[in-house]
Amino acid sequence: MTLVRRALATLAGATALVLLAAGPAPAATTPPPNSMASMGDSITRGFNACGWYSDCTSRSFSTGDYSSVNSHYLRIRAVNPTIQGRNYNDARTGAKSADMYGQAGSAVSQGAEYVTMLIGANDACTGSESTMTPVSTYRANIDSALNRIKAGLPNARVAVISVPDIYRLWYVGKGSSSARSTWSLFGICQSMLANPTSTNQTDVDRRARVRQRVVDYNTQLAQACAAYGANCDFDDNAVFNYPFALSQVSTWDYFHPNTSGQAVLATISYASGFGW
């Protein structure tokens, strides 16, 4: 939640469950950063937010510069103009947690003072339940990436954002014939979205297990961020818990956030962060 032109698999959004907090966030008096980088997958790349099956980084919730999205970057720039032009999008469409180490290296080389990381949708959104990333592997990948950031950017602040609730995507989209046909045609997130109208216990149980995997990923994110220390802030499942609507999802794939979806993602994730 991999994807793009092969099976699309990379997004989601919300429901409820408060997981482990990642420790106290730095005080609001912490000065805003002069540079930032974003790590993640197609959600952070703004995939399908403005173009047909293509990245649209200007509308990224994190480092984009599209005014109506009001990204983290634009919010920071409003209080610290020095960050102008120092917004690096290191995410890659189709990325999984295993790719975070390499993206962390890019952020380090850019000298980013603030880093956002949203990853895990593609680890859960695969062709089948059996191919989801194991929780232990996911955690090891996250630790590896965070350790690289901490070693290379010891003073940088890191915002770890919860994986959206892909069960919510199924819930809001299963009643739409357009969504169902698109999911099937492109093989989108079949671990969760296969047989979307089925009420067979086998399918009900499968969806519950896939959702639980996302919950488990978020637990690991919270714990990893807490272990990192005061410069890491987990969103306390703010993104996972948000009850997004189908109208906030691209009608090209019924999977990725559209412009309004990116805007709400920016608002929720920024509000739960460092408070600049």
C-alpha positions as CSV (number, residue, x, y, z in Angstrom):
1,M,0.0,0.0,0.0
2,T,3.8,-3.0,-5.3
3,L,2.1,-0.9,-7.8
4,V,2.1,1.3,-10.9
5,R,1.2,0.0,-14.2
6,R,1.6,-3.6,-13.0
7,A,-0.9,-3.9,-10.3
8,L,-1.2,-0.5,-8.5
9,A,-0.9,-0.9,-4.9
10,T,-0.1,1.8,-2.5
11,L,-2.6,3.8,-0.5
12,A,-5.3,3.8,2.0
13,G,-6.7,5.7,4.9
14,A,-8.5,5.2,8.3
15,T,-10.7,4.0,11.2
16,A,-10.0,3.8,14.9
17,L,-7.6,2.4,17.4
18,V,-5.1,4.3,19.4
19,L,-1.7,2.5,19.4
20,L,1.4,3.2,21.4
21,A,2.5,6.8,21.4
22,A,6.0,7.5,20.3
23,G,7.0,9.6,23.3
24,P,6.8,13.4,23.7
25,A,7.2,15.6,20.7
26,P,9.6,18.5,20.8
27,A,8.3,21.7,22.2
28,A,6.4,24.0,19.8
29,T,9.2,26.6,20.4
30,T,11.6,24.4,18.3
31,P,12.6,26.5,15.4
32,P,11.2,25.4,12.0
33,P,13.6,23.7,9.6
34,N,15.5,25.2,6.7
35,S,15.2,22.1,4.5
36,M,13.1,18.9,4.4
37,A,12.9,15.6,2.6
38,S,10.0,13.1,2.2
39,M,10.4,9.4,2.2
40,G,7.7,6.9,1.1
41,D,5.8,5.5,-1.8
42,S,3.3,6.7,-4.4
43,I,1.1,8.5,-1.8
44,T,4.0,10.8,-1.1
45,R,4.7,11.1,-4.8
46,G,1.2,12.4,-5.3
47,F,0.5,9.6,-7.8
48,N,-2.8,10.1,-9.7
49,A,-3.4,13.4,-7.9
50,C,-3.3,15.4,-11.2
51,G,-2.2,13.2,-14.0
52,W,-3.2,9.9,-15.5
53,Y,-1.2,7.1,-13.8
54,S,1.7,9.4,-13.1
55,D,3.4,11.1,-10.2
56,C,2.4,14.6,-9.3
57,T,4.9,15.7,-6.7
58,S,3.6,19.3,-6.7
59,R,0.5,17.9,-4.9
60,S,2.4,15.8,-2.3
61,F,1.1,16.3,1.2
62,S,4.6,16.5,2.4
63,T,6.9,18.4,0.0
64,G,4.6,19.6,-2.6
65,D,4.0,23.3,-3.5
66,Y,0.4,23.2,-4.8
67,S,-1.4,25.9,-2.8
68,S,-4.7,24.0,-2.2
69,V,-2.9,21.0,-0.7
70,N,-1.0,23.2,1.7
71,S,1.7,20.7,2.3
72,H,4.1,20.4,5.3
73,Y,6.5,22.4,3.1
74,L,4.2,25.2,2.4
75,R,3.1,25.5,6.1
76,I,6.8,25.6,7.2
77,R,7.6,28.1,4.4
78,A,4.9,30.4,5.7
79,V,6.8,30.8,9.0
80,N,10.3,30.2,7.6
81,P,10.9,31.5,4.1
82,T,14.5,30.2,4.2
83,I,13.2,26.7,3.3
84,Q,12.2,27.9,-0.1
85,G,13.4,25.4,-2.8
86,R,14.8,23.0,-0.2
87,N,12.0,20.5,-0.4
88,Y,13.2,17.1,-1.6
89,N,10.8,14.3,-2.5
90,D,12.8,11.1,-2.1
91,A,9.8,8.8,-2.2
92,R,9.3,6.4,-5.1
93,T,6.1,5.0,-6.5
94,G,5.9,1.3,-5.6
95,A,8.3,1.5,-2.7
96,K,8.0,-0.8,0.3
97,S,9.6,-0.6,3.7
98,A,12.7,-2.3,2.3
99,D,13.4,0.8,0.2
100,M,13.5,3.2,3.2
101,Y,17.2,2.6,3.9
102,G,18.1,3.9,0.4
103,Q,15.7,6.9,0.7
104,A,17.2,7.7,4.1
105,G,20.6,7.9,2.4
106,S,19.2,10.4,0.0
107,A,17.8,12.5,2.8
108,V,21.1,12.4,4.6
109,S,23.0,13.5,1.4
110,Q,20.6,16.4,1.1
111,G,21.3,17.5,4.7
112,A,17.5,17.6,5.4
113,E,16.6,19.2,8.8
114,Y,13.1,17.6,8.7
115,V,12.1,14.3,7.3
116,T,8.7,12.7,6.8
117,M,8.2,9.0,6.3
118,L,4.9,7.4,5.3
119,I,5.4,3.7,4.3
120,G,3.7,0.4,4.6
121,A,0.7,0.5,2.2
122,N,2.6,-1.6,-0.4
123,D,3.8,-4.0,2.3
124,A,0.2,-4.8,3.0
125,C,-1.4,-4.2,-0.4
126,T,0.0,-7.0,-2.4
127,G,-1.3,-9.5,-4.9
128,S,-2.4,-11.9,-2.1
129,E,-2.4,-12.1,1.7
130,S,0.5,-14.5,1.6
131,T,2.8,-12.0,0.0
132,M,2.4,-9.3,2.6
133,T,5.7,-8.2,4.4
134,P,6.1,-10.0,7.7
135,V,5.8,-7.7,10.7
136,S,9.3,-8.5,11.9
137,T,10.8,-7.7,8.5
138,Y,8.9,-4.5,8.4
139,R,10.2,-3.4,11.7
140,A,13.8,-4.3,10.8
141,N,13.4,-2.2,7.6
142,I,12.1,0.8,9.6
143,D,14.8,0.5,12.2
144,S,17.5,0.4,9.5
145,A,16.2,3.5,7.8
146,L,15.8,5.5,11.1
147,N,19.2,4.5,12.2
148,R,20.7,5.8,9.0
149,I,18.9,9.1,9.5
150,K,20.0,9.4,13.1
151,A,23.6,8.6,12.2
152,G,23.8,11.0,9.3
153,L,21.4,13.7,10.5
154,P,21.6,13.6,14.3
155,N,19.7,16.9,14.7
156,A,17.0,16.3,12.1
157,R,13.4,15.9,13.2
158,V,11.6,13.0,11.8
159,A,7.8,12.7,11.4
160,V,6.7,9.1,11.2
161,I,3.2,8.9,9.8
162,S,0.8,6.0,10.4
163,V,-0.1,3.7,7.5
164,P,-3.6,4.5,6.3
165,D,-6.4,2.0,7.0
166,I,-6.8,0.1,3.7
167,Y,-9.9,-1.7,5.2
168,R,-11.5,1.7,5.1
169,L,-10.8,1.9,1.4
170,W,-12.7,-1.4,0.9
171,Y,-15.5,-0.2,3.1
172,V,-16.1,3.1,1.3
173,G,-15.5,1.7,-2.2
174,K,-17.2,-1.7,-2.2
175,G,-20.6,-0.2,-3.1
176,S,-19.3,1.6,-6.2
177,S,-19.4,-0.4,-9.4
178,S,-16.7,1.9,-10.8
179,A,-14.4,1.2,-7.9
180,R,-15.0,-2.5,-8.0
181,S,-14.3,-2.8,-11.7
182,T,-11.2,-0.7,-11.5
183,W,-9.8,-2.7,-8.6
184,S,-10.4,-5.9,-10.6
185,L,-9.1,-4.6,-13.9
186,F,-5.8,-3.4,-12.5
187,G,-5.4,-6.0,-9.8
188,I,-5.2,-3.3,-7.1
189,C,-4.5,-4.4,-3.6
190,Q,-5.9,-7.8,-4.0
191,S,-4.9,-8.9,-0.5
192,M,-7.7,-6.6,0.7
193,L,-9.8,-5.7,-2.3
194,A,-10.3,-9.1,-4.0
195,N,-14.0,-10.2,-4.1
196,P,-15.1,-6.9,-2.6
197,T,-18.8,-7.7,-2.4
198,S,-18.3,-11.2,-0.9
199,T,-19.7,-11.9,2.6
200,N,-18.2,-15.4,2.7
201,Q,-16.5,-15.9,6.0
202,T,-13.2,-16.7,4.2
203,D,-13.2,-13.2,2.6
204,V,-14.4,-11.5,5.8
205,D,-11.6,-13.2,7.8
206,R,-9.0,-12.3,5.1
207,R,-9.9,-8.6,5.2
208,A,-9.7,-8.6,9.0
209,R,-6.2,-10.2,8.9
210,V,-4.9,-7.7,6.3
211,R,-6.2,-4.8,8.4
212,Q,-4.6,-6.3,11.5
213,R,-1.3,-6.4,9.6
214,V,-1.6,-2.6,9.0
215,V,-2.4,-2.2,12.7
216,D,0.7,-4.2,13.6
217,Y,2.8,-2.1,11.2
218,N,1.6,1.0,13.0
219,T,2.5,-0.5,16.4
220,Q,6.0,-1.1,15.1
221,L,6.2,2.5,13.8
222,A,5.2,3.9,17.2
223,Q,7.8,1.7,19.0
224,A,10.6,2.4,16.5
225,C,9.9,6.2,16.8
226,A,9.9,6.0,20.6
227,A,13.2,4.2,20.5
228,Y,14.7,6.9,18.2
229,G,14.2,9.6,20.8
230,A,12.9,13.1,21.2
231,N,13.6,14.1,17.6
232,C,11.1,11.5,16.2
233,D,7.4,12.1,16.3
234,F,4.8,9.4,15.5
235,D,1.3,10.7,14.6
236,D,-0.4,8.5,17.2
237,N,-2.4,6.9,14.3
238,A,-4.0,10.2,13.3
239,V,-3.8,9.2,9.6
240,F,-4.9,5.6,10.2
241,N,-7.9,6.8,12.2
242,Y,-9.1,9.4,9.7
243,P,-12.5,8.3,8.2
244,F,-11.7,9.3,4.6
245,A,-14.4,9.4,2.0
246,L,-14.4,7.9,-1.5
247,S,-14.6,11.4,-2.9
248,Q,-11.0,11.9,-1.6
249,V,-9.7,9.1,-3.7
250,S,-8.7,9.3,-7.4
251,T,-11.4,8.1,-9.8
252,W,-8.6,6.8,-12.0
253,D,-7.7,4.0,-9.7
254,Y,-10.0,4.3,-6.6
255,F,-6.9,3.8,-4.5
256,H,-4.6,6.9,-4.3
257,P,-5.6,10.2,-2.7
258,N,-6.7,12.8,-5.1
259,T,-5.9,16.5,-4.6
260,S,-8.5,16.9,-1.8
261,G,-7.2,13.6,-0.3
262,Q,-3.7,15.0,-0.3
263,A,-4.9,18.2,1.4
264,V,-6.6,16.4,4.2
265,L,-3.5,14.1,4.6
266,A,-1.4,17.2,4.9
267,T,-3.6,18.7,7.5
268,I,-3.9,15.6,9.7
269,S,-0.3,14.6,9.6
270,Y,1.0,18.2,10.1
271,A,-1.3,18.9,13.0
272,S,-0.1,15.8,14.9
273,G,3.6,16.7,14.4
274,F,6.1,19.2,15.7
275,G,3.9,22.3,15.9
276,W,5.7,24.9,13.9
